[in-house]
């Protein structure tokens, strides 16, 4: 049943808006793991590919939404790392 996959994605995805907001506001990459973020991106991409190959359905939306949020957090990681570097040069 796909409903349990959707519940899993909703549970995992529930924390990402808060993480993105915290990354944006904190302006630091400290405490973030790039390897962890990239592993999540790879996992969500794999889930999307699986759903496309096996017949796209409503679950695809939830994978795409989570991928978007994790990608935003990853982009903020690079911004914050640059800001950390600039602060260290002062």
Secondary structure, DSSP 4 states (H G I P E B T S, - for coil): -HHHHHHHHHHHHHTHHHHHHHHHHH---TT--HHHHHHHHHHHHHHHHHHHHT---THHHHHHHHHHHHHHHHHHHHHHHHHHHHHHH-
